[in-house]
Amino acid sequence: MEFIEKELNMVGDVSRFAAASTEELRRRSLGHELKGLLLNYLLPSRQEQEVLEAKKKMEVVDQN
């Protein structure tokens, strides 16, 4: 719940969405889906980068 409040700015009463139109809710949903898609792409890329960096550090340690 903390993630939702912090990252999606949904602090407090979520009843404000009850007054939103269907179009507005669709637009917001699509925006969050696109953010999720981007994060799902970036996460494994970042993890792979961290693994490569760790391997390089291990090679340096092994050489010394």
N, C-alpha and C positions, 0 to 999 in steps of 0.2 A: 504494500500500500504506500510505503514511503516513496518508492520509485515513481509510482503514478503521480503522487502529489508533487514530487520534485521535478521530474522530467516532463510531465504532461501538463503542468500548471493547473491541476485539478484540485486545488486546495479548497477545503470547505464543502459546502453543500453542492452536490452535483445536480440539484433540481433545476439549475439554470439551463440544463440541456432539454428539459421538458418543454420549454418554450421555443426551442430551436426548430426550424423547419426541417422537413425531410431532406431537402437539398443541402442545407447547411450541415446536417449530420453526415450525409454522404461525403461531402467535401472534406470535412474533418477526418472522417474514417479513411478516406483515400490518402490524405496527407500523412496520417499515422502509419498506414500500410507502406507508403513509400519510404518513410523514415526507417521502418522495420526492415524493409528490403535492403536499404543501404547499410544498416548496421549488421545485418546478416552477411553481407558481402565483406565488410571491413573487418569483422571479427576474425574469421579464419586467415585473412591476409596478414593481419597483425600478429596472430599466433605463429604463423609460419615465419615471419620476420624475426620474432623473438627466438624461435628455435634455431634459426640460422646464426643469429648473433651469439647464442649460447655455444653452439658448435665451434664457432670461430674462437671464442674465448678458451674453450677446452683445448683446441689445437695449439694455441699460444702457450698454455700451461704445460701441455705434453712436450712441447719443443724445449722448454726450459728445464 
